[in-house]
């Protein structure tokens, strides 16, 4: 059986890292969206997709 993931069982330094990543994801995603609209490359599109997935995971409390 798979162990359930609880954010609050992590050590304080790991929780702090998650909070920082969660708060920085949206501004970086917006910057990457603007960059992708003006200079679309494969790497930019993949990076934007990764950031959107990470943002959705944080919003749905998967992480």
Rosetta blueprint (number, residue, H / E / L):
1 X L
2 X L
3 X L
4 X L
5 X L
6 X L
7 X H
8 X H
9 X H
10 X L
11 X L
12 X H
13 X H
14 X H
15 X H
16 X H
17 X H
18 X H
19 X H
20 X H
21 X H
22 X H
23 X H
24 X H
25 X H
26 X H
27 X H
28 X H
29 X H
30 X H
31 X H
32 X H
33 X H
34 X H
35 X H
36 X H
37 X H
38 X H
39 X L
40 X L
41 X L
42 X H
43 X H
44 X H
45 X H
46 X H
47 X H
48 X H
49 X H
50 X H
51 X H
52 X H
53 X H
54 X H
55 X H
56 X H
57 X H
58 X H
59 X H
60 X L
61 X L
62 X L
63 X L
